[in-house]
Amino acid sequence: MIVRYFKPKSLTWWASCAPLVAGVILATEPLHGWFEMAQTMRNMTGDVPSAMLINAGLAGIGIRGALA
């Protein structure tokens, strides 16, 4: 069942995984202390809230799995 959503050879999967990972890094910044990396991610994403990045990544992966 989960294999349907895990497609590392798909460009769509990677394009959806990138905002998901960026959102998780931004959301957990106080825990890991990677302030420079988090600031770089904020600059790259235009200071979009981490919840929106996580949701966009999950939606892309979900749509990719549903269409496959």
C-alpha positions in Angstrom: 0.0 0.0 0.0 2.7 2.5 1.0 4.8 1.5 -2.0 2.3 3.3 -4.2 3.3 6.6 -2.7 7.1 6.0 -2.5 8.4 6.6 -6.1 12.0 7.8 -5.9 12.4 7.5 -9.7 9.6 10.0 -10.3 10.4 13.7 -10.8 6.9 14.5 -9.4 7.8 12.7 -6.2 11.0 14.6 -5.8 9.3 17.9 -6.6 6.8 17.1 -3.8 9.3 15.8 -1.4 11.4 19.0 -1.5 8.8 21.4 0.0 7.9 18.7 2.5 11.5 18.4 3.8 12.0 22.2 3.7 8.8 22.6 5.8 9.9 20.0 8.3 13.3 21.7 8.7 11.7 25.1 9.2 9.1 23.7 11.6 11.7 22.0 13.8 14.3 24.7 13.8 14.2 25.2 17.6 14.9 21.5 18.1 17.9 21.1 15.8 19.5 24.6 15.9 20.3 24.8 12.1 19.6 28.5 12.0 21.7 29.2 8.9 20.0 26.3 7.0 16.6 27.4 8.1 17.3 31.0 7.1 18.4 29.8 3.7 15.2 27.7 3.3 13.2 30.8 4.2 15.0 32.9 1.6 14.5 30.2 -1.0 10.8 29.7 -0.4 9.9 33.4 0.0 9.2 33.1 3.8 6.2 30.8 3.2 4.9 29.3 6.5 6.3 25.8 7.2 2.7 24.3 7.5 2.0 25.4 3.9 5.2 23.7 2.6 4.4 20.5 4.5 0.9 20.4 3.1 2.0 21.2 -0.4 4.5 18.3 -0.3 2.0 15.8 1.2 -0.7 16.9 -1.4 1.8 16.4 -4.3 2.8 13.0 -3.0 -0.8 12.0 -2.5 -1.9 13.1 -5.9 1.1 11.3 -7.5 0.1 8.1 -5.6 -3.5 8.4 -6.6 -2.8 8.8 -10.3 -0.3 5.9 -10.4 
